[in-house]
């Protein structure tokens, strides 16, 4: 079956966009690459993302292609624009003629800046995962002379372009959410491993002291805990000192008998 260059580019874009389960991932580098894929696939002049955190903090990122143009147009949407409309409604903003939008007094600041950059049209799609909105993807297009556009790059129809943009945005949202879950899992796994290692050290030190002093393990644990409290040290740090045989044995034995609640590790 024949596959066009555009099909292959789309497959490459989706694979790269989904590849976020890695250490060292940074959205500031990831999203511009996704925006560059949009530019190539949609025959656009530039593209950019507007991310909006749950606390309302806005961050902007743009394609490497005409990056300053995209950033300027994203900043110009403070008073309204396709990104904010898409984010507010949770729905795509279909392709809009900049000239028509200006004539209708729609997004005044944005349309003025777009015309200054020779942008002929724009559209936006929400960046979302299920019901959670993360922001919006904005695509900026300019009229190109027919001879400069190849069949693979030319837009087939507005509906197709909008659906492609939404597909890429959905994949980017999935990538961002997956990386967040990945980081949370890695953090939890690290905390659990640390807790397990600490427990092992404490049990090992308790056993060493019990054998050395010929005393019940509970008494050895009390000695460890009282020593840690007296010296305001983490219990597993004291346990490590016992294992390394650098702890003051006489000071430890002060707590080996008497008076404590005898709690277990």
N, C-alpha and C positions, 0 to 999 in steps of 0.2 A: 504493500500500500504506500502510495506516495505521501511523503510528509513535507510540508513547506518549511522554509527557514523559520517562519514565525512559530510554527508548532514546536520546533526544536528549541527555539529561544524560550518559549513559555515553559517547556518541561525543565530546562536548565534553571529558569527563574524560580520555579516552585521547589525544586530540589534544594537550591541554595537558601531559599527563604525558610525552609523547614529545618535546616541544619543549625540548631541553636543549643543542642544538648552537649555543650563543650565548656571547658574551663576557659576563662579569659574572654568570654563573650561580653561585648559592649554594644548597647543599643545605638550609641552615637556613631559607631562604624557600620553596624548592621543595616539600619534603616536607609542611609544614603545608597547602599548597594541595591536595596529593594527598589528605591526610587529610580535608580539608573535603569533597572530592568523595565520599569514602567515607561520611561522615555523611549527605550528601544522598541518595545512591543507596541506602544500606542502612537508611535510617530509624533511624540510630543516635543515641545521646546524645553520643558523642564517639569519637574514634579517634586512634591515635598509632603512631609508629614507634620501635622499638628497634634502633639500628644498632650492630653489633659489629665492630670492626676486627680485622685479622689478629693484632694484638698483644693482643687482648682488651679494648681500650678500648671502653666503652659510652657512647653518646650517645642522648639522647631528644629527640623532637620530636612535637608534637601539633597537632591541629586547632585552628583559631581558636575553633570552637564548643566551649564548656566545656573550654577549654585546661587550666586548672588541675586540673580533675577527671582528665583524661587523664594529665597529667604525674604526678599523685599516684598513680594506679593503676599507671603504668609503674615508678615508683620503688619501689612496694610489692612488686615482683616480685624483689627481691634474693634472697629465699629460695625462690623458685619462683613460677611463674605461666604463663599461656598463651603469652606471648612466648618465654620461655626454653624451654618444652616444644617449641614449634614450631621454634625455631632449633636446638635440640639434635637433634631427630629429622629435620629437613628436611621435615616434613609438616604439613599443616594440623591445628589443634586445632578440632574441630567445635564448634558452639554448646553451651555449658555453662550450666546454671542455677547462679547464684551460691549460692542457698539449698541446692541439692543438693551443690554442691562443699564448702560449709561443713560440712554434716552429715557428709560423708565425710572431713572433716579434710584436704581437698585445698587446697593453697595458703593456709594459715591467715591470714597477714598480708594477702595480696592480697584474700581474700574479705571480711575484716573491713572493709577500706577501701572495697571495692566496695559493700557493704551500707550503709555510712555515706553514700555518694553516691547511694543509691537506684538502683544498677545491678542490673538483673534477670538479665542474661546477658552472656556474652562469647564471642568466638571469635578465633582468630589464624591467620595464614597466613605462611609463610616468605617473606622478601624474598630472592630468589635469581636468579642468571643462570646457566643451565646447572647445573654442579656447584658453583658458588661461592655460598656463603651470605653475605649481607650483614647479615642481621638478621631482623626480623619485623614484621608489621603487626597491631596489636591493635584490635579493634572492641568497643565497649561499648554495650549496648542497654538501654533501660528500657521497661517496659510503659506504653503510651500508651492513653488512653481512645479507643475506636473512633471517636468523633466528631471527634477531632483528626487522624486519619490519612486522607489522600486515597488513592484507588485507586492513583495513580501512585507514592505513597510507601510504601505498605504492602508488607511483605515477602511474597513469594509462597510460598516454602518455604525451610527451612534449607539444603538442598542448593544452591539457586540463590544464596542470599546468600553462601555460602562460596565458590562458584565465581566470583562477581563480585568478591569481595574478593581472591581469588587472581589474577584477571585484572588488577586494578588494581596489585597488588603486583608482578606480573611486569613490567608496563609501567613501573613506577617503577624497578625494578632495571635494566631495559634503558636507561631514561633516564640513570640514574647511571653505568652502565658506558659508554654512548656519550659522555657528557660527559668522562669520564676519558680515553677514547681521543682525543677531540677536543683536549683540553688537551695530551696527549702529542704529537700530530701538530703542533699549533701551535708547541710548544716546539722540537721537532726542526726544523721548517721555519725557525724563527727562528735556530737555531744554524747551520744550513746556509747561510742567507742571510748571516749574519755572517761565516762562514768564507769564503764566496765573495767577499764585499766586501773582506775583508782581503787575500785573494789578489790581487784586482784592484789594490788600492792598492800592494801590494808590487811587482807586475810593472810598474806604471806608474812607480813611483819608481826601480826598477832601470833601466828604459829611459831615463828622464830623465838619470840619472847617467852611464850608459854613453855617451849622446850628448854630454853636457856635457864629460866627461873624455876622450872619444875612446878608450874602453877597452872590453874585452869585457864583456858583460852579467854573466858569472860573477864578474868582479872587482868590479863594482858591487854585486852581491848580497853578496859577502863584506864589503865596506865597510859596508853597511847592518847586517849581522848583528853585526859586531864593535863597531860604534857602539852598537847596542842592548845588547850584553853589557856593555860598559864602563860604560854609564850606567844599566844595569838597567832598561831600558824595553822594552815590548812592541814587536816588530818592526813591526807595522802602524802603531803610533804614530809610529815613526821615519819610516816610509814616508810617512805623512800630512804630517809636517813637511817632508819633501823636496818633496812635491807643492805644499805651500803656500809653498815657498821661504823657510822660516824656520829650516831646519836649518843648523848651522855647517859650511860646505863644507870648510874646512880640517881640522876635526876628523873629518869623514867620510872624507876622502881618506887619513887615517892608515891605514885598513884596506883601501885599494884595491889594494895590492900586498903580496905576500909572505906566506908562512908559514901561511895558513889552509888548511883542507882543500878550499876551492873548491866546497863543496856547493851544490846547486841548490835553488831555491825549490820 
